[in-house]
């Protein structure tokens, strides 16, 4: 099972240039997401693995932590280094952390 991390750990990782993948749907992403996140909806992860960097830890986030954990477990089984953000974007927003409305990178 993939490792879970806190939103505070994610915030520190973003400040250090971490690669963040948001596995929610487009409309959820457009409503606000963590800074610098790349949108790859959960159901497209198997087809878009070439967009996920290998050789570095990738931080996966969704709304509450369930979809990101599914993606993390799948990607970990494929040999990727990944972590899932517990509490997801909902917890991030509830904590008053910075939210972006920019298009996916």
Beta strands, then each sheet from edge to edge (+ up, - down):
strand 1: 3-5
strand 2: 19-22
strand 3: 37-39
strand 4: 58-61
strand 5: 82-85
sheet 1: 1+ 5+ 4+ 2+ 3+
end
